[in-house]
Amino acid sequence: MTTTKSKTVYTPVFTDGAEFRIPTFKLLKQDGSLYKGGKAPDIDKEKALRIYRAMVTTRVLDERMLGAQRQGRLSFYMQCTGEEASVIGSTAALDDADMIMGQYREQGALAYRGFTIDEFMNQLFGNELDYGKGRQMPVHYGSSKLNYMTISSPLATQIPQATGYAYGQKMAGDGHCTIVYFGEGAASEGDFHAGLNMATVHRVPAIFFCRNNGYAISTPADEQFAADGIAPRGFGYKMDTIRVDGNDILAVYQATEAARKLAVEENRPVLIEAMTYRLAAHSSSDDPSGYRSKDEEAVWREKDPILRMQNWLKKHKWWSEDEEKELQERLRREVLETMKRAQKLPPPPLESLITDVYDDVPPLLNAQFEKLKAHIRKYPDEYPKSAAHVQGGA
C-alpha cells in the first residue's frame, strides 16, 4: 500500500481551498490577435480552414434545424451555438481514430470528422437511412466509422463508460485515447466522480472535457456549487487539470493537444474545464428568458467564438468576406435541400424493430412481434402505411 506524506500540525487547521483559484489559459483575443506572450499552436492553413468550416457548418445547421422544429417539421433539437470552439477545437487536436463520447451538444465534433449533412438529417428524422434505425431522439447521433459513440439521454452515463473504453485502449496499446464531453451540470452526477476516480486509479488514456457554459438547463453555476468551478475536483483524484477559455479556439486546441500527449504517452488522464456560454436555449423545449437577461446574453455574443477565429484567419490572409458569403449561402442551401430529401424518406421497416440485439431472435420476442403485426393489420388506418403493410398483411 502506498501512502502520501503530508505535513503534521498539532492544532486543528481547516481550509476550504478558497485561497487558490485555478487560472484560465488564453491565447486569442476577440480581434484575432494573440495575447502578449502567447504562442499559437502549429496549425496550417488546411487544418485551420477545416476547423472553421466545421464551426460554421454547425452554426448553420443549428439555426436551420431549430427553425424546422418551430415549424413542426422536427420534434426536438439541441444547439451547440456559442460552444463551437470548445467542441471543435478539442476534436481537432485529437487523432481521428481517438474515441469521442459526447453528451448531446457535440455535433461540431462530427462535422469536423466528416459527418455529412445527409447523415445529420437521417438521424434527426429517424428515416430508413438513420444508423440508429429511428430508435433514438433527434440529435442523439452515433458513427462507428468516425469513432463517435452513440449518444445516450441519461446524464453523465458516458463518463464512466469513457474510462472503461480508455482502459481497453490502454490494454490494446495502439496509442489512442478517449475524450468525453459533459456540462458542468452533469458533473454533479455520481457517474462523474466514479469515472474520474477509476481513471486515475487505473491510469487510463482519457480526457474529461467539461463544457462549463454557465447553466444546467436553468440553474446558474453559482447555484450548483460553491467551489471554484469544476476544475478543482480533479485534484481530489490526483488528476492533471487545466482550465481554458472555451471560446478561444487556439487555447482549446493547444490544451487538448497537450492533454492527449499526457494521456497517450504517459497514461495520465486529464480534466479540462472550458469556460464558455450557451448562447442558445438548453433545447427547443426551453425558454432562457425566464432565467437570464438579454444584457447577459449580449455580453457573450461579443465573445462569439466563430467571429474570433474568423478574425484570426483574416489576419493570416487565409479567409475573406467573399469566401464567408459563399460558405454561408452554400451551407444554408445544402441544409434546406437535404432536409427536404430526408423528410420524404420512409421510416425504418417494422421488421428492424427487433433486430440488432440477438443473433437469433428469441421465441418470446418473436411471439410479441407477431401480436404487434396482428394489431397493426386490425387497425391499419391508425398507423403509417409503411407499418400497415407488414408481412402477412390483410
C-alpha positions as CSV (number, residue, x, y, z in Angstrom):
1,M,0.0,0.0,0.0
2,T,1.3,3.5,-0.9
3,T,1.0,6.4,1.5
4,T,1.2,10.1,0.9
5,K,3.5,12.1,3.1
6,S,1.8,15.2,4.5
7,K,2.7,18.0,6.9
8,T,1.8,17.3,10.5
9,V,0.2,20.0,12.7
10,Y,-0.6,20.0,16.3
11,T,-3.6,22.4,16.4
12,P,-6.7,22.0,14.3
13,V,-6.4,23.8,11.0
14,F,-9.2,23.9,8.5
15,T,-9.1,25.1,4.9
16,D,-11.7,25.3,2.1
17,G,-9.1,25.9,-0.6
18,A,-10.5,29.3,-1.4
19,E,-7.0,30.8,-1.3
20,F,-6.2,29.1,-4.6
21,R,-8.1,29.8,-7.8
22,I,-7.2,28.0,-11.0
23,P,-6.1,30.3,-13.8
24,T,-7.7,30.3,-17.2
25,F,-5.5,29.6,-20.2
26,K,-6.0,32.1,-23.1
27,L,-4.2,32.8,-26.4
28,L,-6.5,34.6,-28.8
29,K,-8.2,37.9,-28.3
30,Q,-11.6,38.7,-29.9
31,D,-10.0,40.8,-32.6
32,G,-7.9,37.8,-33.8
33,S,-4.6,38.9,-32.3
34,L,-2.7,36.9,-29.7
35,Y,-2.3,37.9,-26.1
36,K,1.2,39.2,-25.2
37,G,3.5,36.2,-24.5
38,G,1.1,33.7,-26.2
39,K,2.2,31.4,-28.9
40,A,-0.3,29.9,-31.3
41,P,-0.3,26.1,-31.8
42,D,1.2,24.7,-35.1
43,I,-2.0,24.8,-37.3
44,D,-1.5,25.1,-41.0
45,K,-4.0,26.7,-43.4
46,E,-5.6,23.5,-44.4
47,K,-6.4,22.4,-40.9
48,A,-7.4,25.9,-39.8
49,L,-10.0,26.0,-42.6
50,R,-11.2,22.5,-41.8
51,I,-11.8,23.7,-38.2
52,Y,-13.5,26.9,-39.3
53,R,-15.8,25.3,-41.9
54,A,-16.9,22.8,-39.2
55,M,-17.7,25.6,-36.9
56,V,-19.8,27.5,-39.5
57,T,-21.5,24.2,-40.6
58,T,-22.5,23.6,-37.0
59,R,-23.9,27.1,-36.6
60,V,-25.9,27.0,-39.8
61,L,-27.2,23.5,-39.1
62,D,-28.3,24.7,-35.6
63,E,-30.1,27.7,-36.9
64,R,-31.9,25.9,-39.7
65,M,-33.0,22.9,-37.6
66,L,-34.3,25.0,-34.7
67,G,-36.4,26.8,-37.3
68,A,-37.6,23.4,-38.6
69,Q,-38.6,22.4,-35.1
70,R,-40.5,25.6,-34.7
71,Q,-42.3,24.8,-38.0
72,G,-43.4,21.4,-36.6
73,R,-41.2,19.5,-39.1
74,L,-38.9,18.2,-36.3
75,S,-39.9,17.0,-32.8
76,F,-36.8,18.2,-30.9
77,Y,-33.5,19.9,-31.3
78,M,-30.4,21.0,-29.2
79,Q,-28.0,23.6,-30.3
80,C,-24.2,23.9,-29.9
81,T,-24.4,27.7,-30.6
82,G,-21.7,29.6,-28.7
83,E,-19.7,26.5,-27.8
84,E,-18.3,25.6,-31.2
85,A,-14.7,26.4,-30.2
86,S,-14.8,24.2,-27.2
87,V,-16.1,21.2,-29.1
88,I,-14.4,21.5,-32.5
89,G,-11.1,22.9,-31.1
90,S,-10.7,19.9,-28.9
91,T,-11.7,17.4,-31.5
92,A,-9.2,18.9,-34.0
93,A,-6.4,18.3,-31.5
94,L,-7.1,14.6,-31.4
95,D,-6.2,11.8,-33.8
96,D,-9.3,10.9,-35.9
97,A,-9.0,7.4,-34.6
98,D,-9.5,8.5,-31.0
99,M,-12.9,7.8,-29.5
100,I,-15.4,10.6,-28.8
101,M,-18.1,10.2,-26.2
102,G,-20.5,13.1,-26.3
103,Q,-23.2,14.4,-24.1
104,Y,-25.7,15.9,-26.6
105,R,-24.2,19.2,-27.8
106,E,-21.2,18.0,-29.7
107,Q,-22.5,17.8,-33.3
108,G,-19.5,20.0,-34.2
109,A,-17.2,17.1,-33.5
110,L,-19.0,15.0,-36.1
111,A,-19.0,17.9,-38.5
112,Y,-15.2,18.2,-38.2
113,R,-14.7,14.5,-38.7
114,G,-16.8,14.5,-41.9
115,F,-20.3,13.5,-40.9
116,T,-22.4,14.7,-43.8
117,I,-25.5,16.9,-43.8
118,D,-27.3,13.9,-45.1
119,E,-26.2,11.8,-42.2
120,F,-27.3,14.5,-39.7
121,M,-30.7,14.7,-41.4
122,N,-31.3,11.0,-41.5
123,Q,-30.8,10.8,-37.7
124,L,-32.9,13.8,-37.0
125,F,-35.8,12.5,-38.9
126,G,-35.2,8.8,-38.0
127,N,-35.7,7.6,-41.5
128,E,-34.7,4.3,-43.2
129,L,-31.1,5.6,-43.6
130,D,-30.7,6.5,-40.0
131,Y,-27.9,4.5,-38.4
132,G,-29.9,4.1,-35.3
133,K,-33.0,3.0,-37.2
134,G,-35.2,5.6,-35.6
135,R,-34.7,4.3,-32.1
136,Q,-33.2,7.5,-30.7
137,M,-34.4,11.0,-30.2
138,P,-33.2,13.7,-32.6
139,V,-29.5,14.9,-32.0
140,H,-28.6,11.5,-30.5
141,Y,-26.0,10.8,-33.2
142,G,-23.5,8.0,-33.5
143,S,-21.0,6.9,-36.1
144,S,-18.8,3.9,-35.7
145,K,-16.7,4.8,-38.8
146,L,-15.9,8.2,-37.3
147,N,-15.3,6.8,-33.8
148,Y,-18.2,8.7,-32.2
149,M,-20.1,6.7,-29.6
150,T,-23.9,6.9,-30.0
151,I,-25.3,9.4,-27.5
152,S,-27.5,8.4,-24.6
153,S,-30.0,10.7,-23.0
154,P,-29.4,9.8,-19.3
155,L,-27.0,12.5,-18.0
156,A,-23.3,11.6,-17.4
157,T,-23.5,7.9,-18.2
158,Q,-20.8,8.4,-20.8
159,I,-18.2,9.4,-18.2
160,P,-17.5,6.0,-16.6
161,Q,-18.1,4.4,-19.9
162,A,-15.2,6.6,-21.3
163,T,-12.9,5.4,-18.5
164,G,-13.7,1.8,-19.4
165,Y,-13.2,2.3,-23.1
166,A,-9.9,4.1,-22.4
167,Y,-8.8,1.2,-20.3
168,G,-9.4,-1.1,-23.3
169,Q,-7.3,1.3,-25.4
170,K,-4.5,1.1,-22.9
171,M,-4.6,-2.7,-23.0
172,A,-4.6,-2.7,-26.8
173,G,-1.6,-0.4,-26.9
174,D,-2.4,1.3,-30.2
175,G,-1.7,4.8,-29.0
176,H,-5.3,6.1,-28.9
177,C,-7.3,7.8,-26.2
178,T,-10.9,8.7,-25.4
179,I,-12.3,12.2,-24.9
180,V,-15.6,12.5,-23.1
181,Y,-17.7,15.7,-23.1
182,F,-20.2,16.8,-20.4
183,G,-21.6,20.0,-18.9
184,E,-20.9,21.4,-15.5
185,G,-24.4,20.3,-14.5
186,A,-23.6,16.7,-15.4
187,A,-20.5,17.0,-13.2
188,S,-22.9,16.9,-10.2
189,E,-23.9,13.3,-11.1
190,G,-22.2,10.4,-9.3
191,D,-21.0,9.0,-12.6
192,F,-18.6,11.9,-12.9
193,H,-16.9,11.1,-9.6
194,A,-16.8,7.3,-10.3
195,G,-15.4,7.9,-13.8
196,L,-12.6,10.2,-12.7
197,N,-11.6,8.1,-9.7
198,M,-11.5,4.9,-11.8
199,A,-9.5,6.7,-14.5
200,T,-6.7,7.9,-12.1
201,V,-6.6,4.6,-10.2
202,H,-6.1,2.6,-13.4
203,R,-4.2,5.3,-15.2
204,V,-6.2,5.3,-18.5
205,P,-5.7,7.5,-21.6
206,A,-8.9,9.6,-21.1
207,I,-9.6,13.3,-21.5
208,F,-12.6,14.5,-19.4
209,F,-13.8,17.7,-21.1
210,C,-16.2,19.8,-19.2
211,R,-18.1,22.5,-21.1
212,N,-18.9,24.9,-18.3
213,N,-21.5,27.0,-20.1
214,G,-22.9,28.7,-17.0
215,Y,-26.2,26.9,-16.8
216,A,-27.5,23.4,-16.1
217,I,-30.7,24.0,-18.1
218,S,-32.0,26.9,-16.0
219,T,-29.8,26.6,-12.9
220,P,-26.9,29.0,-12.9
221,A,-23.4,27.8,-11.9
222,D,-23.4,29.8,-8.6
223,E,-26.5,27.8,-7.5
224,Q,-24.9,24.4,-8.5
225,F,-21.7,24.6,-6.5
226,A,-19.8,26.9,-4.1
227,A,-16.3,26.0,-5.2
228,D,-14.2,27.5,-8.0
229,G,-15.9,25.6,-10.8
230,I,-15.3,22.0,-11.9
231,A,-11.5,22.1,-12.3
232,P,-10.6,21.8,-8.6
233,R,-12.4,18.5,-8.4
234,G,-9.6,16.9,-10.5
235,F,-7.2,17.5,-7.6
236,G,-9.3,15.3,-5.4
237,Y,-8.5,12.4,-7.7
238,K,-4.9,13.4,-8.4
239,M,-5.7,14.2,-12.0
240,D,-3.8,16.6,-14.3
241,T,-6.2,19.5,-14.7
242,I,-6.4,22.7,-16.8
243,R,-8.9,25.5,-17.2
244,V,-9.2,27.1,-20.6
245,D,-11.1,29.9,-22.3
246,G,-13.7,27.8,-24.1
247,N,-14.4,30.5,-26.7
248,D,-10.7,30.6,-27.7
249,I,-10.2,28.1,-30.5
250,L,-6.4,28.2,-30.2
251,A,-6.2,27.8,-26.5
252,V,-8.7,24.9,-26.5
253,Y,-6.7,23.2,-29.3
254,Q,-3.3,23.6,-27.6
255,A,-4.6,22.5,-24.2
256,T,-6.2,19.4,-25.7
257,E,-3.1,18.6,-27.7
258,A,-1.0,18.7,-24.6
259,A,-3.7,16.7,-22.7
260,R,-3.6,14.0,-25.4
261,K,0.1,13.7,-25.1
262,L,-0.1,13.1,-21.4
263,A,-3.0,10.6,-21.9
264,V,-1.4,8.6,-24.7
265,E,2.3,8.7,-23.8
266,E,2.0,8.5,-20.0
267,N,-1.4,7.1,-19.3
268,R,-2.3,10.2,-17.3
269,P,-6.0,11.1,-17.5
270,V,-6.7,14.8,-17.8
271,L,-9.6,17.1,-16.8
272,I,-10.2,20.1,-19.0
273,E,-12.7,22.8,-17.9
274,A,-13.7,25.0,-20.8
275,M,-15.3,28.3,-19.7
276,T,-17.9,29.2,-22.3
277,Y,-21.5,30.1,-22.7
278,R,-24.6,28.6,-24.2
279,L,-25.9,31.3,-26.4
280,A,-29.0,29.3,-27.4
281,A,-31.6,27.8,-25.2
282,H,-30.9,24.5,-23.4
283,S,-33.1,22.8,-26.0
284,S,-36.0,23.5,-28.3
285,S,-38.2,22.9,-25.2
286,D,-36.6,25.6,-23.2
287,D,-37.1,29.4,-22.9
288,P,-34.0,31.0,-21.4
289,S,-35.7,34.4,-21.0
290,G,-37.2,33.0,-17.8
291,Y,-33.8,32.7,-16.0
292,R,-31.3,35.0,-17.7
293,S,-31.3,38.5,-19.1
294,K,-30.8,39.8,-22.7
295,D,-28.0,42.0,-21.3
296,E,-26.1,38.9,-20.1
297,E,-26.5,37.2,-23.4
298,A,-25.3,40.3,-25.3
299,V,-22.0,40.3,-23.3
300,W,-21.3,36.8,-24.5
301,R,-22.4,37.5,-28.1
302,E,-19.5,39.9,-28.2
303,K,-17.3,36.9,-27.4
304,D,-18.6,34.8,-30.3
305,P,-16.0,32.0,-30.9
306,I,-16.7,31.8,-34.6
307,L,-16.1,35.5,-35.2
308,R,-12.9,35.3,-33.1
309,M,-11.5,32.6,-35.3
310,Q,-12.7,34.3,-38.5
311,N,-10.7,37.4,-37.4
312,W,-7.6,35.3,-36.8
313,L,-7.9,33.7,-40.2
314,K,-8.2,37.1,-41.9
315,K,-5.1,38.3,-40.1
316,H,-3.3,35.4,-41.8
317,K,-5.0,36.3,-45.1
318,W,-6.5,32.7,-45.1
319,W,-10.1,34.0,-45.3
320,S,-12.1,36.7,-46.9
321,E,-15.6,38.3,-46.8
322,D,-16.4,36.8,-50.2
323,E,-15.4,33.3,-49.0
324,E,-17.5,33.8,-45.9
325,K,-20.6,34.8,-48.0
326,E,-20.1,31.8,-50.4
327,L,-19.8,29.4,-47.5
328,Q,-22.8,30.7,-45.6
329,E,-25.0,30.6,-48.7
330,R,-23.9,27.2,-49.8
331,L,-24.4,25.6,-46.4
332,R,-27.9,27.2,-46.0
333,R,-28.9,25.9,-49.4
334,E,-27.4,22.4,-48.7
335,V,-29.1,22.1,-45.3
336,L,-32.5,23.1,-46.7
337,E,-32.3,20.8,-49.7
338,T,-31.0,17.9,-47.7
339,M,-33.8,18.3,-45.1
340,K,-36.4,18.1,-47.8
341,R,-35.0,14.8,-49.1
342,A,-34.7,13.3,-45.6
343,Q,-38.3,14.2,-44.7
344,K,-39.5,12.2,-47.8
345,L,-37.7,9.0,-46.9
346,P,-39.8,6.3,-45.2
347,P,-39.1,5.2,-41.6
348,P,-37.1,2.1,-41.0
349,P,-39.0,-1.1,-41.8
350,L,-41.1,-2.6,-39.0
351,E,-39.0,-5.8,-39.1
352,S,-36.0,-3.8,-37.9
353,L,-37.7,-3.2,-34.6
354,I,-36.4,-6.5,-33.0
355,T,-33.1,-6.9,-34.8
356,D,-29.5,-5.9,-33.8
357,V,-29.8,-7.3,-30.2
358,Y,-29.9,-11.1,-30.7
359,D,-28.2,-13.2,-33.3
360,D,-31.3,-15.4,-33.2
361,V,-34.5,-13.6,-32.1
362,P,-35.9,-15.4,-29.0
363,P,-39.3,-17.2,-29.5
364,L,-40.9,-15.0,-26.9
365,L,-39.9,-11.8,-28.6
366,N,-41.0,-13.2,-32.0
367,A,-44.3,-14.0,-30.5
368,Q,-44.7,-10.4,-29.2
369,F,-43.8,-9.1,-32.6
370,E,-46.4,-11.3,-34.3
371,K,-49.0,-9.9,-31.9
372,L,-47.9,-6.4,-32.9
373,K,-48.3,-7.1,-36.6
374,A,-51.7,-8.6,-36.0
375,H,-52.7,-5.4,-34.1
376,I,-51.5,-3.2,-37.0
377,R,-53.4,-5.4,-39.5
378,K,-56.5,-4.9,-37.4
379,Y,-56.2,-1.1,-37.3
380,P,-54.3,-0.2,-40.4
381,D,-55.7,3.4,-40.6
382,E,-54.1,4.2,-37.2
383,Y,-50.5,3.5,-38.4
384,P,-48.3,4.8,-41.2
385,K,-48.5,2.9,-44.5
386,S,-45.0,1.6,-44.1
387,A,-46.1,-0.1,-40.9
388,A,-49.6,-1.2,-42.1
389,H,-48.1,-3.2,-45.0
390,V,-46.4,-5.7,-42.8
391,Q,-45.7,-9.3,-43.8
392,G,-48.9,-11.2,-43.9
393,G,-50.9,-8.0,-44.0
394,A,-54.6,-8.0,-44.9
